[in-house]
């Protein structure tokens, strides 16, 4: 595996290296030690996997869908958010957050209220012409034991639900992105368990960008294009700051507030002038 300033290292919250990415001529590579190296390029319609001896085929495919595919699309010109998402009235609502905040739990909870889940961990975007589209990707819904128990599932184990076929979601079409919710856990012990505030574009830029996937931070030209795209995105897509107290007892009110304050706004018919 190459080393040097152009090799990007992805780390866990504890700081341990989990994966490496680099570009060599026209090829891009992502490497998970002990598992697999993935290769892709702009003129190749496939991502090729080179598993290590004894690697789990299921895990190689899971990493491809959850991590490699969104990052590859970002490297090749799209943008990608670390987010889950639902679809409401023909528009996608994304929930961006750091790991373990509850974005998967929120999206799954809303899906049980009748809103189709669109993504679990990555939302890929195409922005231009005054609009933003969410690109359909294959995904699995993954719930940790504490979330599983909240939904009446076996709370002693991790749950994973297949939500799309292995063809990559070809039956769905790119769909208008209606809103982005930036989720965070509140430390307040009194008052409402959830607060939702719509942010001005200038306020939203840093919170949204903090959840953006970026294959190569040292590629300054690609970074400039990424920043410009996010500025265009925030001109056409509303962003909401959502802070909530964790806990099973608060979760229904969190979903109630999202439906009333975000979903209702996204689904509101636009005013037309005769």
Secondary structure, DSSP 8 states (H G I E B T S, - for coil): ---STT-EEEE-TTS-EEEEEEEETTEEEEEETTTEEEEE-TT-SS-EEEE-TT--HHHHHHHIIIIIHHHHHHHTT-EEESEEEEEETTEEEEEE--TTSSHHHHHHHHHTTT-EEEESS-EEEEEETTEEEEE----EEEE-HHHHHHTTS-TTS-EEEE-S-TT-STTS--EEEEEEEEEEE----SS-SEEEEEE-HHHHHHHHHTTB--S-TT-HHHHHHHHHHHHHHHHHSEEEEEEE--SHHHHHHHHHHHIIIIIHHHHS------
